[in-house]
Amino acid sequence: MLEFQTQGFNGYAVKYSPFFDSRIAVASAANFGLVGNGRLYILSLTPKGIIAEKCSPERPAKRFDTQDSLYDLAWSESHENQCLAAAGDGSIKLFDISLDRFPVRSWQEHKREVFAVHWNLVAKDTFCSNSHLRLFDLRTPSSASNHLTCSIPIHTAPSPPHHHPLLAQQQQQQQQPPPPAPTAIPPSEALTHDWNKYRSPLIAAAGVDRLIRTFDIRNPAQGPLAVLPGHEYAVRKLAWSPHVSDVLLSASYDMTCRVWTDGSALGVFGGQEQQEQQQPQQIGSSARRRGDGLAFGGGRELGRMGRHTEFVMGVDWCLFGAEGWCASVGWDERLLVWDVRAVTGQ
């Protein structure tokens, strides 16, 4: 396990570069993101550990300071040196790490904090941000009236779902208690979601109720395909594995990162149905021994990493090399790079 100290700044998000297996960016905030500056770190994995990339003789460490906290980031999918950062003052800043100090572009479209940004993996000149879901097109002029292509509210009062399912799946989860679940769960705030890299209709969502749920957006009314209990506090971040279709990684306020399978690789959504009919008592008693009274769909926890000493806010998988390497950041001012296989026993 490798470690880097973000001294004086609490980590909020971490992302591996989609171009280099040794480059990592970290978005952080002073004073736990409540008040103060933000800092974007550009780091390299080397045989000697994690080090800050060189910027210039005057600034040996490649980092960018901002006037407000940074809560999320996203690497450009079309330019290896460009990185987006979401700020607490409602701005989205585009940094070119080959340049010094200042962002090359800034959008001021939000009136409150921006907690999430994501770069489009297909249309690589567009990205989106949260609060209202806003889609941007980088090919247009810098005028706000031109480059903002659409704005879609995703957090509204409970009501029958009427938003596009691709953009409002979390709200649908809150509005429609999953009928197949063995125990009814009251609606709660969703904090994170992620799309499966291999099965495009599949999305995982989690939040304040500590449960991870997976959904098939082709039939959202059927409820969750899998429910994964285990975290002791709210789930802050989810990330599906880029290597294995049924594995996802979670970060939580309980100071742990956990690795899960949604059960699909075990044949739960098809072949195991007959096995459950043949051994209902055995399966039920096994679930009770694990304390999984809310578990549904056959998924389970594969392992956990508990080296953080404060809230874990962000996780990400490395796209390259041996499958299983990931990174996590938290309020303990630490970036940890570790191998999932070490905690799953594989």
VOPAGU-2260 file (C-alpha; in pm, 1 decimal, decimal comma):
REM VOPAGU-2260
SITE   aa  ch    i         X         Y         Z
SITE  MET   A    0       0,0       0,0       0,0
SITE  LEU   A    1     128,9     342,7    -102,2
SITE  GLU   A    2      45,1     663,9      81,9
SITE  PHE   A    3      62,3    1038,9      15,4
SITE  GLN   A    4     -15,7    1314,6     266,7
SITE  THR   A    5    -231,8    1606,7     149,2
SITE  GLN   A    6    -120,3    1808,1     448,5
SITE  GLY   A    7    -365,4    2079,1     551,3
SITE  PHE   A    8    -621,4    1968,3     294,8
SITE  ASN   A    9    -890,5    1703,3     332,1
SITE  GLY   A   10    -939,9    1476,6      31,8
SITE  TYR   A   11   -1273,5    1478,0    -148,6
SITE  ALA   A   12   -1212,1    1301,9    -480,3
SITE  VAL   A   13    -944,4    1098,7    -657,3
SITE  LYS   A   14    -915,3    1000,7   -1024,0
SITE  TYR   A   15    -665,5     800,0   -1223,4
SITE  SER   A   16    -565,2     947,0   -1556,9
SITE  PRO   A   17    -726,3     769,7   -1854,8
SITE  PHE   A   18    -397,7     815,8   -2045,2
SITE  PHE   A   19    -123,6     725,3   -1793,2
SITE  ASP   A   20    -128,5     445,5   -1536,9
SITE  SER   A   21     107,1     636,6   -1307,4
SITE  ARG   A   22     -78,7     970,0   -1287,7
SITE  ILE   A   23    -340,5    1050,2   -1022,4
SITE  ALA   A   24    -529,1    1371,4    -943,7
SITE  VAL   A   25    -678,1    1458,0    -603,9
SITE  ALA   A   26    -934,6    1728,4    -530,4
SITE  SER   A   27    -918,2    1855,4    -173,4
SITE  ALA   A   28   -1042,3    2127,5      59,2
SITE  ALA   A   29    -913,2    2301,5     369,4
SITE  ASN   A   30   -1110,0    2279,6     695,8
SITE  PHE   A   31   -1307,5    1974,3     579,4
SITE  GLY   A   32   -1463,3    2175,5     296,1
SITE  LEU   A   33   -1662,5    2399,8     528,2
SITE  VAL   A   34   -1464,3    2719,4     464,5
SITE  GLY   A   35   -1132,0    2802,5     304,1
SITE  ASN   A   36    -926,8    2722,2      -3,1
SITE  GLY   A   37    -913,1    2420,2    -229,3
SITE  ARG   A   38    -619,6    2242,8    -388,1
SITE  LEU   A   39    -583,6    2016,0    -691,9
SITE  TYR   A   40    -288,5    1776,3    -664,3
SITE  ILE   A   41    -126,6    1612,3    -967,2
SITE  LEU   A   42      67,1    1308,5    -845,8
SITE  SER   A   43     284,6    1035,6    -995,3
SITE  LEU   A   44     332,2     674,1    -891,5
SITE  THR   A   45     703,5     591,6    -891,4
SITE  PRO   A   46     924,6     310,0    -757,8
SITE  LYS   A   47     999,8     543,0    -466,1
SITE  GLY   A   48     632,5     597,4    -383,7
SITE  ILE   A   49     380,0     868,8    -464,1
SITE  ILE   A   50     531,5    1206,4    -545,3
SITE  ALA   A   51     397,8    1537,3    -673,1
SITE  GLU   A   52     478,2    1593,1   -1040,3
SITE  LYS   A   53     729,0    1865,4   -1121,3
SITE  CYS   A   54     588,9    2191,8   -1250,0
SITE  SER   A   55     870,3    2448,6   -1270,1
SITE  PRO   A   56    1184,7    2545,6   -1077,3
SITE  GLU   A   57     980,5    2805,5    -889,9
SITE  ARG   A   58     702,9    2555,2    -808,5
SITE  PRO   A   59     855,7    2207,9    -770,0
SITE  ALA   A   60     519,8    2049,0    -677,9
SITE  LYS   A   61     245,7    2045,8    -940,6
SITE  ARG   A   62     -65,3    2165,8    -759,1
SITE  PHE   A   63    -326,9    2429,6    -819,6
SITE  ASP   A   64    -477,8    2635,9    -537,3
SITE  THR   A   65    -827,5    2782,6    -561,3
SITE  GLN   A   66   -1016,3    3038,1    -354,1
SITE  ASP   A   67   -1285,6    2788,6    -257,5
SITE  SER   A   68   -1304,1    2419,4    -174,8
SITE  LEU   A   69   -1277,0    2156,8    -449,0
SITE  TYR   A   70   -1525,9    1870,2    -421,6
SITE  ASP   A   71   -1479,5    1664,5    -738,7
SITE  LEU   A   72   -1268,0    1631,4   -1051,6
SITE  ALA   A   73   -1269,0    1464,7   -1391,0
SITE  TRP   A   74    -987,1    1404,8   -1636,9
SITE  SER   A   75   -1043,0    1507,9   -1996,5
SITE  GLU   A   76   -1111,3    1217,4   -2229,7
SITE  SER   A   77    -958,7    1400,7   -2525,8
SITE  HIS   A   78    -655,8    1583,3   -2380,6
SITE  GLU   A   79    -402,5    1409,5   -2158,5
SITE  ASN   A   80    -307,2    1725,2   -1966,3
SITE  GLN   A   81    -649,6    1873,0   -1893,0
SITE  CYS   A   82    -850,4    1820,7   -1576,3
SITE  LEU   A   83   -1183,2    1960,9   -1451,4
SITE  ALA   A   84   -1245,0    2062,4   -1090,7
SITE  ALA   A   85   -1578,1    2134,7    -920,1
SITE  ALA   A   86   -1559,6    2420,2    -669,7
SITE  GLY   A   87   -1756,9    2540,1    -371,4
SITE  ASP   A   88   -1821,2    2882,9    -521,8
SITE  GLY   A   89   -2037,3    2731,3    -796,7
SITE  SER   A   90   -1764,8    2734,0   -1060,5
SITE  ILE   A   91   -1617,3    2456,9   -1275,0
SITE  LYS   A   92   -1252,4    2510,5   -1362,4
SITE  LEU   A   93   -1051,2    2351,3   -1641,4
SITE  PHE   A   94    -679,5    2316,9   -1564,2
SITE  ASP   A   95    -399,9    2235,4   -1805,9
SITE  ILE   A   96    -131,9    2069,7   -1596,3
SITE  SER   A   97     139,2    2159,4   -1847,6
SITE  LEU   A   98      79,6    2524,4   -1757,9
SITE  ASP   A   99     134,5    2711,2   -1433,7
SITE  ARG   A  100     -99,6    2824,2   -1156,7
SITE  PHE   A  101    -424,5    2931,7   -1323,2
SITE  PRO   A  102    -712,0    2747,7   -1495,6
SITE  VAL   A  103    -735,9    2783,3   -1871,5
SITE  ARG   A  104   -1113,8    2816,6   -1853,1
SITE  SER   A  105   -1383,4    2864,4   -1590,4
SITE  TRP   A  106   -1761,8    2823,4   -1600,1
SITE  GLN   A  107   -1979,1    3004,0   -1344,6
SITE  GLU   A  108   -2319,5    2845,9   -1410,6
SITE  HIS   A  109   -2416,2    2719,6   -1065,6
SITE  LYS   A  110   -2538,2    2938,8    -781,3
SITE  ARG   A  111   -2429,7    2695,2    -508,9
SITE  GLU   A  112   -2154,8    2438,4    -451,5
SITE  VAL   A  113   -2073,5    2200,8    -736,1
SITE  PHE   A  114   -2028,4    1853,0    -590,0
SITE  ALA   A  115   -1983,3    1641,5    -903,9
SITE  VAL   A  116   -1845,6    1661,2   -1257,4
SITE  HIS   A  117   -1815,7    1386,6   -1516,1
SITE  TRP   A  118   -1655,6    1382,2   -1860,3
SITE  ASN   A  119   -1848,4    1213,4   -2138,9
SITE  LEU   A  120   -1670,9     892,7   -2244,7
SITE  VAL   A  121   -1833,4     887,9   -2590,4
SITE  ALA   A  122   -1884,5    1252,3   -2691,8
SITE  LYS   A  123   -1545,7    1353,1   -2555,7
SITE  ASP   A  124   -1597,3    1728,1   -2596,7
SITE  THR   A  125   -1880,0    1740,1   -2339,8
SITE  PHE   A  126   -1909,0    1703,6   -1963,4
SITE  CYS   A  127   -2182,7    1737,8   -1702,6
SITE  SER   A  128   -2212,2    1871,7   -1348,2
SITE  ASN   A  129   -2460,0    1846,8   -1063,3
SITE  SER   A  130   -2713,2    2058,9    -863,9
SITE  HIS   A  131   -2923,6    2078,3   -1175,3
SITE  LEU   A  132   -2771,1    1840,0   -1426,2
SITE  ARG   A  133   -2597,1    2070,2   -1673,6
SITE  LEU   A  134   -2443,7    1953,2   -2000,9
SITE  PHE   A  135   -2163,0    2153,0   -2161,6
SITE  ASP   A  136   -2019,2    2149,3   -2510,6
SITE  LEU   A  137   -1654,5    2258,6   -2532,5
SITE  ARG   A  138   -1680,7    2333,3   -2905,2
SITE  THR   A  139   -1899,2    2639,2   -2844,6
SITE  PRO   A  140   -1786,1    2991,4   -2750,7
SITE  SER   A  141   -1723,6    3084,7   -2389,5
SITE  SER   A  142   -2048,5    3278,7   -2358,9
SITE  ALA   A  143   -2271,4    3118,6   -2097,3
SITE  SER   A  144   -2574,8    3152,9   -2320,6
SITE  ASN   A  145   -2405,3    2940,9   -2587,4
SITE  HIS   A  146   -2211,9    2659,8   -2424,4
SITE  LEU   A  147   -2478,3    2544,6   -2174,5
SITE  THR   A  148   -2669,3    2289,5   -2381,8
SITE  CYS   A  149   -2934,0    2183,5   -2127,6
SITE  SER   A  150   -3025,4    2191,1   -1759,7
SITE  ILE   A  151   -3224,4    1907,9   -1599,3
SITE  PRO   A  152   -3330,5    1908,6   -1230,7
SITE  ILE   A  153   -3264,8    1573,4   -1064,3
SITE  HIS   A  154   -3334,3    1654,0    -697,2
SITE  THR   A  155   -3701,2    1740,7    -652,4
SITE  ALA   A  156   -3977,2    1676,6    -399,2
SITE  PRO   A  157   -4113,0    1320,1    -399,9
SITE  SER   A  158   -4357,9    1275,9    -684,3
SITE  PRO   A  159   -4430,0    1023,4    -958,6
SITE  PRO   A  160   -4117,9     986,6   -1177,3
SITE  HIS   A  161   -4126,4    1202,0   -1486,8
SITE  HIS   A  162   -3759,3    1265,9   -1565,1
SITE  HIS   A  163   -3554,7    1083,5   -1822,9
SITE  PRO   A  164   -3453,6     750,0   -1662,6
SITE  LEU   A  165   -3087,5     786,6   -1758,0
SITE  LEU   A  166   -3059,0    1111,8   -1565,0
SITE  ALA   A  167   -3296,2    1061,0   -1275,2
SITE  GLN   A  168   -3244,5     701,6   -1164,0
SITE  GLN   A  169   -3146,0     802,0    -811,4
SITE  GLN   A  170   -3465,3    1002,8    -765,8
SITE  GLN   A  171   -3672,8     712,9    -897,6
SITE  GLN   A  172   -3506,7     489,0    -640,6
SITE  GLN   A  173   -3617,6     724,4    -362,4
SITE  GLN   A  174   -3972,0     767,6    -493,4
SITE  GLN   A  175   -4048,1     397,8    -548,3
SITE  PRO   A  176   -3970,9     165,7    -255,8
SITE  PRO   A  177   -3837,9    -154,7    -414,1
SITE  PRO   A  178   -4122,2    -407,8    -403,4
SITE  PRO   A  179   -3902,8    -721,1    -412,2
SITE  ALA   A  180   -3698,5    -620,7    -107,5
SITE  PRO   A  181   -3780,1    -829,1     200,3
SITE  THR   A  182   -3784,8    -522,3     428,7
SITE  ALA   A  183   -3937,6    -184,5     342,1
SITE  ILE   A  184   -3684,7     101,5     353,0
SITE  PRO   A  185   -3801,4     465,0     381,2
SITE  PRO   A  186   -3676,0     706,2     113,3
SITE  SER   A  187   -3344,0     871,3     192,6
SITE  GLU   A  188   -3090,0    1095,4      26,7
SITE  ALA   A  189   -2883,9     936,7    -251,5
SITE  LEU   A  190   -2520,8    1050,6    -242,0
SITE  THR   A  191   -2358,3     858,1    -526,1
SITE  HIS   A  192   -2420,5     643,8    -831,0
SITE  ASP   A  193   -2211,8     480,7   -1103,4
SITE  TRP   A  194   -2278,9     305,6   -1434,7
SITE  ASN   A  195   -2160,1     -48,3   -1494,7
SITE  LYS   A  196   -1875,8     -54,7   -1748,4
SITE  TYR   A  197   -1991,3    -376,4   -1917,4
SITE  ARG   A  198   -2371,0    -373,9   -1886,1
SITE  SER   A  199   -2482,7     -28,6   -1997,2
SITE  PRO   A  200   -2839,2     -46,2   -1855,5
SITE  LEU   A  201   -2710,4    -129,0   -1505,5
SITE  ILE   A  202   -2657,2     144,0   -1246,7
SITE  ALA   A  203   -2561,6     127,4    -877,9
SITE  ALA   A  204   -2676,8     388,0    -626,1
SITE  ALA   A  205   -2619,1     441,7    -254,9
SITE  GLY   A  206   -2649,7     706,1      11,8
SITE  VAL   A  207   -2763,7     789,4     360,7
SITE  ASP   A  208   -2951,1     464,0     426,3
SITE  ARG   A  209   -2616,2     273,1     404,0
SITE  LEU   A  210   -2746,7      33,9     137,6
SITE  ILE   A  211   -2607,8     -16,9    -210,8
SITE  ARG   A  212   -2868,0     -96,8    -475,2
SITE  THR   A  213   -2832,3    -191,5    -840,0
SITE  PHE   A  214   -3101,5    -115,9   -1099,9
SITE  ASP   A  215   -3175,2    -200,4   -1460,8
SITE  ILE   A  216   -3298,6     123,5   -1619,0
SITE  ARG   A  217   -3487,4     -70,2   -1884,9
SITE  ASN   A  218   -3738,0    -162,6   -1615,4
SITE  PRO   A  219   -3697,1      75,9   -1317,9
SITE  ALA   A  220   -4041,1     -10,6   -1177,7
SITE  GLN   A  221   -3927,2    -362,2   -1086,4
SITE  GLY   A  222   -3709,7    -224,0    -806,9
SITE  PRO   A  223   -3347,7    -313,2    -735,1
SITE  LEU   A  224   -3177,0    -617,7    -881,3
SITE  ALA   A  225   -2951,7    -640,2    -577,4
SITE  VAL   A  226   -2938,7    -481,9    -232,5
SITE  LEU   A  227   -2602,1    -484,3     -54,0
SITE  PRO   A  228   -2604,3    -398,7     318,3
SITE  GLY   A  229   -2294,5    -377,5     534,2
SITE  HIS   A  230   -2172,6     -20,4     575,1
SITE  GLU   A  231   -2230,5     127,2     920,0
SITE  TYR   A  232   -2270,7     484,5     799,0
SITE  ALA   A  233   -2365,9     661,5     476,9
SITE  VAL   A  234   -2204,7     548,8     150,7
SITE  ARG   A  235   -2021,2     842,3      -6,5
SITE  LYS   A  236   -1883,5     699,9    -331,6
SITE  LEU   A  237   -1933,7     402,2    -565,6
SITE  ALA   A  238   -1718,2     282,4    -853,6
SITE  TRP   A  239   -1777,7     -21,8   -1074,6
SITE  SER   A  240   -1468,3    -218,1   -1166,0
SITE  PRO   A  241   -1332,6    -153,1   -1518,5
SITE  HIS   A  242   -1207,1    -514,4   -1529,6
SITE  VAL   A  243   -1480,9    -734,9   -1379,7
SITE  SER   A  244   -1847,6    -679,4   -1461,8
SITE  ASP   A  245   -1994,7    -779,0   -1124,6
SITE  VAL   A  246   -1748,5    -607,1    -886,5
SITE  LEU   A  247   -1785,1    -258,8    -740,4
SITE  LEU   A  248   -1599,2     -53,9    -481,4
SITE  SER   A  249   -1754,3     171,4    -216,8
SITE  ALA   A  250   -1631,9     442,1      21,0
SITE  SER   A  251   -1819,0     531,0     336,9
SITE  TYR   A  252   -1833,1     760,4     635,7
SITE  ASP   A  253   -1760,4     449,7     845,9
SITE  MET   A  254   -1394,4     496,4     739,8
SITE  THR   A  255   -1385,0     182,1     526,2
SITE  CYS   A  256   -1363,8      97,4     158,3
SITE  ARG   A  257   -1546,1    -222,8      67,4
SITE  VAL   A  258   -1540,5    -450,1    -234,8
SITE  TRP   A  259   -1867,1    -613,0    -345,8
SITE  THR   A  260   -2007,8    -848,9    -603,0
SITE  ASP   A  261   -2363,3    -784,6    -718,1
SITE  GLY   A  262   -2412,8   -1159,6    -760,5
SITE  SER   A  263   -2454,5   -1160,2   -1136,1
SITE  ALA   A  264   -2136,6   -1357,5   -1202,7
SITE  LEU   A  265   -2264,8   -1628,2    -967,9
SITE  GLY   A  266   -2573,8   -1684,5   -1179,2
SITE  VAL   A  267   -2804,1   -1530,8    -921,3
SITE  PHE   A  268   -3022,4   -1360,8   -1181,2
SITE  GLY   A  269   -3077,2   -1686,9   -1363,2
SITE  GLY   A  270   -2926,8   -2019,9   -1269,3
SITE  GLN   A  271   -2936,4   -2003,1    -890,6
SITE  GLU   A  272   -3311,9   -1972,7    -868,1
SITE  GLN   A  273   -3348,3   -2350,2    -881,3
SITE  GLN   A  274   -3081,2   -2391,6    -614,0
SITE  GLU   A  275   -3267,3   -2152,5    -381,1
SITE  GLN   A  276   -3585,6   -2354,8    -425,8
SITE  GLN   A  277   -3403,7   -2675,1    -335,6
SITE  GLN   A  278   -3223,6   -2533,5     -27,9
SITE  PRO   A  279   -3438,8   -2248,4     111,9
SITE  GLN   A  280   -3368,7   -2322,5     478,7
SITE  GLN   A  281   -2994,5   -2346,5     430,5
SITE  ILE   A  282   -2973,4   -2021,9     233,3
SITE  GLY   A  283   -3193,7   -1833,2     480,9
SITE  SER   A  284   -2996,4   -1945,6     784,6
SITE  SER   A  285   -2670,7   -1850,1     612,9
SITE  ALA   A  286   -2799,7   -1498,1     549,3
SITE  ARG   A  287   -2907,0   -1461,7     912,4
SITE  ARG   A  288   -2563,8   -1570,5    1033,3
SITE  ARG   A  289   -2405,3   -1298,8     820,3
SITE  GLY   A  290   -2650,4   -1037,6     948,3
SITE  ASP   A  291   -2776,0    -971,0     594,8
SITE  GLY   A  292   -3145,9    -940,2     674,6
SITE  LEU   A  293   -3174,0    -666,5     411,5
SITE  ALA   A  294   -2959,5    -843,4     150,1
SITE  PHE   A  295   -3130,4    -923,2    -177,2
SITE  GLY   A  296   -3020,0   -1051,5    -517,8
SITE  GLY   A  297   -2730,7   -1272,5    -414,5
SITE  GLY   A  298   -2460,3   -1005,9    -389,6
SITE  ARG   A  299   -2218,8    -996,0     -99,7
SITE  GLU   A  300   -1915,7    -819,9      43,6
SITE  LEU   A  301   -1584,8    -960,7     -78,5
SITE  GLY   A  302   -1351,5    -765,5     148,1
SITE  ARG   A  303   -1277,4    -431,5     308,1
SITE  MET   A  304    -990,5    -189,0     365,6
SITE  GLY   A  305    -996,3       1,2     695,4
SITE  ARG   A  306    -671,1     197,8     697,1
SITE  HIS   A  307    -835,9     541,6     682,3
SITE  THR   A  308    -893,0     721,8    1013,7
SITE  GLU   A  309   -1162,2     964,1     895,8
SITE  PHE   A  310   -1449,9     971,5     647,2
SITE  VAL   A  311   -1354,4     814,0     314,5
SITE  MET   A  312   -1479,6    1049,3      43,6
SITE  GLY   A  313   -1351,0     916,9    -288,4
SITE  VAL   A  314   -1237,3     597,8    -462,0
SITE  ASP   A  315   -1127,7     513,1    -814,1
SITE  TRP   A  316    -994,3     214,8   -1009,6
SITE  CYS   A  317    -677,6     208,4   -1217,6
SITE  LEU   A  318    -763,7     133,7   -1580,1
SITE  PHE   A  319    -425,6     -19,3   -1664,5
SITE  GLY   A  320    -200,5    -304,9   -1560,2
SITE  ALA   A  321    -299,9    -583,9   -1323,5
SITE  GLU   A  322    -667,3    -560,6   -1239,4
SITE  GLY   A  323    -742,4    -467,1    -880,8
SITE  TRP   A  324    -537,6    -154,4    -812,6
SITE  CYS   A  325    -736,6     138,6    -678,2
SITE  ALA   A  326    -698,0     465,0    -486,1
SITE  SER   A  327    -894,0     623,5    -201,4
SITE  VAL   A  328    -891,6     961,7     -26,7
SITE  GLY   A  329   -1050,8    1084,9     293,8
SITE  TRP   A  330   -1071,8    1355,2     551,8
SITE  ASP   A  331    -762,4    1213,8     723,6
SITE  GLU   A  332    -551,3    1404,2     465,4
SITE  ARG   A  333    -427,5    1082,3     305,1
SITE  LEU   A  334    -429,0     928,9     -38,9
SITE  LEU   A  335    -395,0     550,3     -28,0
SITE  VAL   A  336    -314,0     335,8    -332,5
SITE  TRP   A  337    -383,3     -31,4    -268,8
SITE  ASP   A  338    -460,1    -365,9    -428,8
SITE  VAL   A  339    -816,7    -492,7    -392,3
SITE  ARG   A  340    -690,5    -849,8    -420,2
SITE  ALA   A  341    -507,4    -805,5     -89,9
SITE  VAL   A  342    -835,9    -757,4      97,9
SITE  THR   A  343   -1040,9   -1011,7     -94,6
SITE  GLY   A  344    -788,5   -1292,1     -52,2
SITE  GLN   A  345    -746,2   -1347,0    -426,2
